[in-house]
């Protein structure tokens, strides 16, 4: 009898230093279900649907808000995961265009799975922007002196900054 032992090694790259994000869910989201599991970050339709559900369950002012395309950002800290933020648009009205009324954040693990993190309704005075981030990559690039600024965050994906990857200089994205 012959026994063969096979050892499957991980990739040749560095090991991921971050644990998978663990969501902290309110009672409404626990009751809805599905917010405590990872999702494919490339499946933006699912992330948009989850963001809309989480917004309606977590922030009454966001009921009826519609999701826009998720925006990916890099963490400035090696101890924090990268993120995807789904902007939530208000319904608008006869005299005004839809504005960004809230944001839903998903944190990413090292294999690219997205975990629901939080929803933030923007105060009325801040929901004056029609896009997220409010400062475009072109405008940020001019401020930072680069053709390829990176969208990043330091402590929360709800407060993004643009960064010049060569110099490390940043400018607010909101």
C-alpha positions as CSV (number, residue, x, y, z in Angstrom):
1,X,0.0,0.0,0.0
2,X,1.3,3.4,-1.0
3,X,0.4,6.7,0.8
4,X,0.9,10.0,-0.9
5,X,0.9,13.2,1.1
6,X,0.3,16.3,-0.8
7,X,1.0,19.7,0.7
8,X,-0.9,22.6,-0.9
9,X,0.9,25.8,-0.2
10,X,-0.6,29.2,-0.4
11,X,0.3,31.6,-3.2
12,X,3.8,33.0,-3.5
13,X,2.6,36.5,-2.3
14,X,2.5,37.8,1.2
15,X,-0.2,36.5,3.6
16,X,-3.1,38.7,4.3
17,X,-2.6,40.4,7.7
18,X,-6.3,41.4,8.0
19,X,-9.1,39.3,9.5
20,X,-12.4,39.2,7.6
21,X,-14.5,42.2,8.6
22,X,-17.2,41.4,11.2
23,X,-20.4,43.4,10.7
24,X,-22.1,45.0,13.7
25,X,-25.8,44.7,12.8
26,X,-28.8,46.5,14.3
27,X,-31.9,44.6,15.1
28,X,-33.6,45.6,11.8
29,X,-30.8,44.3,9.7
30,X,-30.5,41.0,11.7
31,X,-34.3,40.6,11.2
32,X,-33.9,41.1,7.4
33,X,-31.1,38.6,7.3
34,X,-28.2,38.3,4.8
35,X,-26.1,41.1,6.1
36,X,-23.7,38.9,8.1
37,X,-22.2,37.1,5.1
38,X,-19.6,38.0,2.5
39,X,-20.6,38.9,-1.0
40,X,-18.6,39.0,-4.3
41,X,-17.4,42.6,-4.6
42,X,-17.6,42.4,-8.3
43,X,-21.4,41.8,-8.2
44,X,-22.3,45.4,-7.9
45,X,-26.0,44.8,-8.5
46,X,-26.1,42.8,-5.2
47,X,-24.1,45.4,-3.3
48,X,-26.5,48.1,-4.6
49,X,-29.6,46.1,-3.5
50,X,-28.1,45.4,-0.1
51,X,-27.2,49.1,0.3
52,X,-30.7,50.2,-0.5
53,X,-32.2,47.6,1.9
54,X,-29.8,48.6,4.7
55,X,-30.5,52.3,4.2
56,X,-34.2,51.8,4.4
57,X,-33.9,49.7,7.5
58,X,-31.3,51.9,9.3
59,X,-32.1,55.5,8.4
60,X,-35.7,56.6,7.9
61,X,-34.6,59.6,5.9
62,X,-33.1,57.2,3.3
63,X,-36.3,55.3,2.6
64,X,-36.8,55.5,-1.2
65,X,-33.2,56.4,-1.9
66,X,-31.8,54.7,-5.0
67,X,-28.3,53.3,-5.1
68,X,-25.6,54.5,-7.6
69,X,-22.6,52.5,-8.7
70,X,-20.3,51.4,-5.9
71,X,-17.0,53.3,-5.5
72,X,-13.9,51.5,-4.5
73,X,-11.3,53.0,-2.2
74,X,-8.1,52.0,-0.6
75,X,-7.3,52.2,3.1
76,X,-4.4,54.4,4.1
77,X,-3.7,52.1,7.0
78,X,-2.4,48.6,6.6
79,X,-4.5,47.6,9.6
80,X,-7.8,48.6,7.9
81,X,-9.5,46.8,4.9
82,X,-10.2,48.5,1.6
83,X,-13.8,49.5,1.1
84,X,-16.6,49.9,-1.4
85,X,-19.1,52.7,-0.9
86,X,-22.5,52.8,-2.5
87,X,-23.9,56.3,-2.8
88,X,-27.6,56.6,-2.1
89,X,-29.5,59.3,-4.1
90,X,-32.5,61.2,-2.9
91,X,-35.6,61.1,-5.0
92,X,-35.1,64.8,-6.1
93,X,-38.1,66.9,-7.0
94,X,-39.6,69.2,-9.5
95,X,-37.1,72.0,-8.6
96,X,-34.0,70.0,-7.8
97,X,-32.0,67.2,-9.2
98,X,-31.4,64.0,-7.1
99,X,-28.6,64.5,-4.6
100,X,-26.4,62.1,-2.6
101,X,-28.4,61.7,0.6
102,X,-26.5,58.8,2.2
103,X,-23.7,56.3,1.8
104,X,-23.5,52.5,2.5
105,X,-20.0,51.0,3.1
106,X,-18.8,47.5,2.5
107,X,-15.4,46.4,3.8
108,X,-13.3,44.1,1.7
109,X,-11.3,41.1,2.8
110,X,-8.0,40.0,1.2
111,X,-9.8,37.7,-1.3
112,X,-12.1,40.5,-2.6
113,X,-15.3,39.6,-0.7
114,X,-17.4,42.5,0.5
115,X,-18.9,42.6,4.0
116,X,-21.6,45.1,4.9
117,X,-20.3,47.6,7.4
118,X,-22.6,50.7,7.9
119,X,-25.0,53.2,6.5
120,X,-24.7,57.0,7.0
121,X,-27.4,59.4,6.2
122,X,-25.9,62.8,5.2
123,X,-27.3,65.8,7.0
124,X,-29.3,68.0,4.7
125,X,-26.7,70.7,4.6
126,X,-24.1,68.1,3.3
127,X,-26.3,66.4,0.7
128,X,-25.7,69.1,-1.8
129,X,-23.5,67.0,-4.1
130,X,-24.8,65.1,-7.1
131,X,-22.0,62.6,-7.1
132,X,-19.7,60.7,-4.8
133,X,-17.0,61.6,-4.3
134,X,-17.9,65.2,-4.8
135,X,-14.3,66.1,-6.0
136,X,-13.6,64.4,-9.3
137,X,-10.4,62.5,-10.0
138,X,-9.4,65.1,-12.5
139,X,-9.8,68.0,-10.1
140,X,-8.0,66.1,-7.4
141,X,-5.2,65.2,-9.8
142,X,-4.7,68.9,-10.6
143,X,-4.6,69.8,-6.9
144,X,-2.1,67.0,-6.2
145,X,0.0,67.3,-9.3
146,X,-0.7,63.7,-10.6
147,X,-2.5,62.1,-13.5
148,X,-3.5,59.1,-11.4
149,X,-4.8,60.1,-7.9
150,X,-6.1,57.2,-5.6
151,X,-9.3,57.4,-3.7
152,X,-8.5,56.5,-0.1
153,X,-9.8,56.7,3.5
154,X,-8.0,57.1,6.8
155,X,-10.5,56.1,9.5
156,X,-13.9,55.8,7.8
157,X,-14.9,55.3,4.1
158,X,-17.5,58.0,4.7
159,X,-14.6,60.6,4.7
160,X,-12.6,59.9,1.6
161,X,-9.5,61.7,0.4
162,X,-7.6,61.7,-2.9
163,X,-3.9,60.7,-2.6
164,X,-1.0,61.3,-4.8
165,X,0.6,57.8,-4.9
166,X,4.1,59.2,-5.5
167,X,4.2,61.9,-2.9
168,X,1.7,60.6,-0.4
169,X,0.0,64.1,-0.4
170,X,-3.8,64.1,0.1
171,X,-6.7,66.4,-0.5
172,X,-10.3,66.0,0.7
173,X,-12.6,64.2,-1.7
174,X,-15.8,65.8,-0.3
